[in-house]
């Protein structure tokens, strides 16, 4: 097979017997340097570019053998591959830096090709030298630029990415693997929507982001969460801009992504502290009121049934005074664990006061709420709380309030829970009372309220 860049040349006469034929290849060399040898390894033809590169006259080279003094100055350094192999019918090619007398150091490709006559007999060898210096320097500059880019990309904490026109990853910097925990080769050629199913594709932010991409718009600080194999979360923020060619055709996106997990975890921690009780870890009163408002609104809108249990620990102040704050806090923690054990995962358990808990039960009939209240009341009564090896009896008063379309506001619900709890406490505590149900203790409480007014 001929070497690229060297046309397959056939000689119809012996190279030394026909001057026109022996110069034909050299005359059509263009910018390449051409030298033709006969089978005796003597120069029989050169072109002007070859002569200028070596600072020679034609008569100084014609007839010179590659081992002669004149030939050694011009040929020998170009023939690292033996001419014998070429005259035996093989082709050869090499690339290297070479110091030319009149050109200086140049990066060249040297191709050696056997020359044959019409009968297929080898009549000599052609040496073609092509100057690749500009291309080589450009390649080296590009490699240095790419290495510099990779060095910076490897140092920064962010990772760089590029998408093609089909929004498939075509480039990811090395930091991607360290942050995302996925080998880059498993990602390249795939779309992000395929890789990160944890994204909330139904959410407004994600829908807007995908719409921006379809409209080829830039985006900034788009956030999504990646769950790693070890179960930990990575919060990622991505920014990117579309890439267009000079004709306005879309070629994809380029951008940067950063690991915002620390800030994300801090935000979640702050949000948790804002909405949860520090001692028990339960939802606090502020968050409970927000959830209660949502339930009341839901009941008014779809006529659904819900319920509230208000749990007030009896004689808690006495326990706190006699046993100390530490013991009282420990009791609250044990009550928290107990209550969690007896409710559904979807229910909201909150600490709304020093010794008061609420259980907000959504989509639950009043009879179901009562059963939970009875279970909780009995479990608290059976709790064995020990302080300094002494058992401390524990009981609770539980009021139950239905939440339905008749519940006008959260204030009405809370007042109902307070009134039922107060009436039950007034009757001795350690009992369950459903608000609105006929009960002698409730009747007495109602008469007392009327007498006060």
N, C-alpha and C positions, 0 to 999 in steps of 0.2 A: 504494500500500500504506500502510495506517495506521501511524503511529509507535507502537512498543510503549508501553503504559501509557495511551494515549489511545483511548477507545472511539470507534468511528465513529459520529458523532451526526448525525441528520437533524432539521431544523426544519420543522414543518408549516405555520408562519405566519412572516411577517416578524418578526424579532427585536424590533423596536420596537413591534409592534402587539399582542403577547400577553405580558403580564407573567409568566404562569405558565411559558410556554415559554422566555422569555428567561432565566429563572433556573434552569431545570431542570438544565443542565449544572453550574452553579456549586453547586447544592445537593447534588449527589452527588459532589463532589470529594474527600470524605474528608479526609485530612491534606494533600493537595496544595493549592497555591494556584491558583485558577482565575479567569481573566478572559476575558470574551467581548467581541469587537469586532464592530461591524456593518461593512457595506461602505464606510462613510464613515470607518472607522478610529476610531469613537467607542466608548467603553466603554458597554455596555448591561447587563452583569451581572458581579458579582464575588462570591466567597464570603468567609466570615468569615476563613479563614486568610490570604487575600490582603490583606484590610483590616488584620488584626493585624500582618502582617509589615511593612507600610508605615506603620502608625500613622495610617490614614485612616478617615474615616467614609464610609458608602456614598454620601451625597449629594455628597461631595467628588470622587468619581470618575465617577459615572454622568453620561453625556453629554460627558465630557471626551474630546478627541481626543488622539492620541498625540503630536501636536506642540504641544498646549496646555501651559501651565505645569504644571498639575496632572498631566497625562498624562506629561510629561517626567520628573517626579519618580518615577513609578511604572512606566511602560511602556517608555520608550525604552531603558533599560539592559538590558532583557530581550530586546530584539529586534535582535540583531546581524544576523540574517538578515532581509532586507526583508519587511515585511508584504505588499508588493505581490506577491511570489512566492506567498505563501500564498493571497491572494485570487484569484490566477490559477489556483489548483488544486493547488499543490504543498504537500507537508508539509516541515517543517524541525525540526531538533533540534540542541541544543548543550549542552555542559556547561562550567561555569566557576565560579570563586569570585565571590561578589557580596556587597556590603555592604548589608544591609537595615537601615533605621532602627531597628527594634525587635528584630531578631534578631542583629544583628552580621554578621560574615563567615560566610557559609554556602556550601557547595559544592552547587550545584543543577543539575538538568537541566531545560532549558526546551524544551518541545515546542509547536510551532505547527501547528494542524490546520485546514484549511478546513471550514466548516459548510455543509451543503447542505439544501435542502428536498426534498420527495418527488419533485419533477421533476428533481432533480439540479442545480438552480441554486445557485450559491454565495451564501449570505446573510450570511456573516460569517467570523470566525476565532476559534478558541479558543486561549488561552494557558494551558498547564498547567505549573506550576513544582513540581518534586519535590525535597525536601531530601534530599541524599545525603551529608551531611557525615559522619555516623557511619561509613558504609561507606567513604567516601574516606579518613578518618583511619585506619580499620582497615587498609585496603589499603596506605597509606603506611607504617604501622608494620610491616606484614608485609614490605613491600619492603625497608625498612631492616633488619629482622631477617634477611631472606634475604641481603642484601648483607653484613651483618656476619658471618653464617655463612660466606658464600663467601670473605670476606677472610681469616678465620681458617683455613678449609680450604685456601686457596691458600698460606698462609704455612707451615703445619706440613709436615713431611717425609712424614707419613703421607697416605694417601688414604682417603676415606670412601666408603662404598657402601651400597646398599639393594637388597634383593631383594623381589619380590612373592610372593604365596602359591604361585606355581608355581616359585619359586626362580630367577626371571629378573631380571637387573639392570634397575632402574628409575631408579637415580641413581648417579652417579660424580662425585667431586670432580675439579677440574682437574688435581691432581697425578697422577691415574691415567695420563694420557697420557705425562707425562714419565718416569714410572717403568717403565711396562709397554710403551711404544712402540706403542700401539694407539689410534687415534682413538676417542673415546667413542661416537660414533654407530654404530660397528661392533660395539659390545658391548651397548648398551642393547637390551633385549628378548630377550637370549640367556642361556642358562645357563652357569655357569662350566665345567661338565663338557664343554661343546661348545667352549669357547674355549681351554682349556689342556690339550691332549692329552698334554703332558709329565708330568702328574700320574701317580704310580704307583697306578693304581686297584686293582691287585691287592694292594698293600701293606696291612698291618694298620692303620696309622695312617689311611690314606685310607678304608678300609672303615668304621672306627669313626667317622670324621668324617661320612660320608654317613649312617650309621645315626643319629647324633645329630640331623642335620637332618631326617630322616624322622620322628623322635620329637619334633621341635620343641624341642630342648634348646639351651642356650647352649654355645658352644665358645670356646676360648681358645688362641691361639698355634698354630693349625693351619698347617703349613709345606708349601709346594710350590714347584717350580722352574719358571720360565718361560724358554724359549730365545728370545732376540730374533732379529730378522732378520739382525743382524750376527754371529750365532753365539755371542754372549756369554750368560751365564746370569744370571737374576734369581732370588734366593731370597726368597720372599714369606711373611710370617707374617700370618695373618688371625685376627681375633677378632670374634665377633658374638653378638647376643642376639635371640631371637624377638620378634615384635611381635603382640600380641593386642588386639582391641577390647574394649569394655566388656562384651560378651556372651561373651567368651572365644574368639571366632573368630580363627583364625590369619590374619595378613595379610602375613607374610614375615619378613625379617631385616634388621637394621641393624647396621653395624659399622665397623671400622677395619682397614686393612691397612698394613703397613710393609715397606719394602725392607730386608731383613736380609742383603743380598748381601755386604757387607763382613765381617760377622761370620761368614757362611757360608764365604766364601773363606778367612778366617783359620782357621776350624776345620778346613777341608780341608787347608790348608797345614800346620797343626800335626800333623794326622793323617798327612800324607804324610811329614813330617820324622820322625815317630815310627816309621814303618814302612819307610822307605827309607834307603839309604846316601847320605850327603851327597856323596861324591866322584863316584860313577858314576850315581846316580839309580835304581839297582836296588833291588829288594826286599831288606831287610836280614835278618839271621839270625832275629830275633824274629818277623817277619811270615812268613818262610819256614817256620818251625816250626809256626805256626798252620795254614798251608796244607797242609803235609805231614800234620799230624794229621787234617785233613779228608779227605785222600785215603786215608790208612790206614783211617779209619772207613768210607769209601765202599767200599773193597775188601773189608772184612770183611762188609759188609752185602749187597752184590750180586754178590760173586765176580768183580768186574771186574779188568782188568789195567791197570797203570800202571808207570811207570819213573822212575828217578832217575839222572842223570849227575852225578858229582862231578868237577870240573875243577880240578886243582892245577897252577899255573904253575911249571915247573921253573926252578931256579936264580934265583928271584926276589930272594932276599936278596942274592945277588952283584950283580945288576943295581942294586938299591937302594944298595948300598955303593959301587959303582964309579961309577955315573952320578948318584947323588943322588936325593933324595925327589921332586923335580919330575919327573924323567925316569921314575921308577917310577910316579908317579901318572898321567902321560901314557900309559904303557903300559897301565895298567889301564883307562883310558878307551877306548883303541883296541881292547882286547880286548872290552870291553863292546859296542861297536858291531859288532864281528865276530860275537860270539855271538848278538846280537839278529837279525842277518841270516840266521842258519842255523836258527832255531827257529820253531815255529808261534806265532801271536799268542796262542793260548790257554795256551801253556806259561808256567811261572813261572821267570824267570831271576833268580837272587839272588846277592849277594855275601855270603858267610858267614864270611869270614876275610880276612886281609891279602892273600893271593894265591890264594884259593879261591873258586870259583863253583859253583853248583848249577843244574841244569836239571831241573825237576819236570815230567814229561810225563804228563798225565792221559789215561785211556782210550786207551792205546797199548800194543801188544804188545812183547815183549822184542826181537824182531827189528827193529822200527821204532826202538826206543830205541838199539839198537846202530848202526843206520845213521846216526842223528844224531850219536852219539858219534864214529864214524869221520869224518864230514864236519867236525865241529868240530875234531877232533885234526889232521886234514890242513890245515885252514884256518889254525890257529894256527902250525903248522910253516912255512907259506908266508907268514906275516905279515912284512912288511919294516918293522921298527921301526928308525928312524935317530936317533942322538943325536950331536950335533956332527959331522954329516956321516959318521958311522961306523955301519954297520949292526950291530944287536945281534940275534943269533940268539935265537929264542924257540920253546920247545916246552912241551908240557903232558902231564901224566899224567891219564888219565881212567878212573875206575871207574864201572861200571854195576851198578845194583841193581834187580832186579824188585820190584814192589810188588803183592801179591795177597792173597788170603784168609789165606795162611800168614804174612804179615807181622804179627806180634803187636803191635808198638808202634813209635813213631817212634824210640825208642832202638835197637831191633833194626835198623831200616833204616839209621840213621846209623852204628852200629857196623860194619855190613856194608860201607858205603861207605868208612869209614876203613880197615878191614882190607884191602880190595881195593886201595885207593890206596897204602897202606903197602907191601904186597907188590909192587906194580908199581914203586914208587919204589926198593925194595930191589933190584929186578932191573935197575935202571938208568934208570928213568923213561922218558918220551917214548913211552908206549904206552897201550893200552886193555886193561882187565881187567874181565870180567864176574864178579861175585861168585857163588861156588858152582860155577863151571865148572872142570873139571879143568885144572890148569896147573902146570907144574913150579915156577914162582916161588911160587904159592900154597901148594904142598906144602912148600916150604922154609920159608915164613913160619909155617905151622902147626907144623912140627917145632921151630922156634925158640921159639914160644909155649909148647909143651909142656916144652921144656928149661928155660925160665925158671921154670916152676912146680915 
